[in-house]
Amino acid sequence: MNKAFIFDMDGVIINSEPVWARYEEKFVPKLFGKNIYSKMKDQILGSTINKIYELACGYGLKMNKNKFVQVYDSYARIIYQEAKITKGIEALIDKLISLNFKLALVSSSRQFWIDMVLSKMKKTADKFDYVLSLNDEGITTKPSPDGYLKAIEKLGSKPGLTIILEDSQRGVDSAKASGAFTICLKEYLPKNYLPQGADMYVETIDELIEKVPKL
């Protein structure tokens, strides 16, 4: 069986969540209407676009789904251009490969958005053995472990040989439910927010690079 290391994307590989939050405050109330937005704003972060659309329709949104996705895609182009790749990520990928790990990326984002992020990782984008968009594959999103379990299987591994790097409570819950060793990256976490239940916490990717040979 292979050793596996699986990355979340937003908030781990790229510091995109504060950028998303800033732009969503501008365009989402206009897209949904202020009444719908106020009812569901706390359910947006970490959800797939399919889930966000489903929730909004449940609260009364009347909009064609293709139009809805087009609006989100237009902002995603801006956001992922502006957001920065996490310092040390590519060095971590190279380190993991040197230690014979198989690598995967599992994200709630659309594949189109994932591809934009990978295009910024010119040295290591092709080093992932498996990339999964929970949204595009229609897989139940986090905190369900389904996406991580599928990635573990695709990498020819098992939970006991897998490490997952996350940054949110939903993500940590999903990773832990899969049975994998779960690491929480604290680098971009908001003040007074710390996901509970991870097996290890690291402040930065550089700290993880130092620790990963011992895991």
C-alpha positions, 0 to 999 in steps of 0.5 A: 500500500502507498503512503498518501498525503492529501491537501485541501485547497482554499486556506491551505494551498492558497490564501484565498478565503479572506479574498473570497470573503471580501468579494462575496460581501460585495456581490453575493447580496446583489446576486441573492438579494439582501433577504436571502443573503442574510438567511444563508451567509453563515452557510456559504464558506466551505460549501460547493457552488451546487450546495450554495445554489440549492440553499439559495433556491430553498430561500426563494432565489429565482435564477437560472443555474448557468447564470448563477455559476457564470457570476461566481466564475467571473469573481473566481477569476479575480480572486484566484489571480489576487490570492497568493500561493502559500509560502513553502507549499511547493517545497513541501510537495517536493519533500513528500515526493522524496519520502515516497508519498502519493499526493492528492488535492481534494476541494469543494471548489469547481474544477475550473477554480482548481485549475486556476490555482494549479496554473500558479504552481508552475513547478509542482502542479503536475505532481498531484497523482489525483485531483478531486472537485467535490462540486463537479463530481457531485460528491457529498461535501465536507464534513462528510469523509466521502471525498477523502475516502475516494482520494485514498482509494485512488492513491492506492492507500488506506486511512492508516497510511494517509495524512490530510492537511486541512484548515477548517472545522468542516475539513478537520471533521471530514479528514478525521471521519475518513480515519486519516491522520489529520493536520490543521494549518493555523497560518491563515486562521482568523483570530479566536478560531481554531478547529478542534479534533486535529491530530496535529497543529502547525503554524506554517508550512515550513514547520510541517516540512520539518516535522513530516519526515517523523510522521 
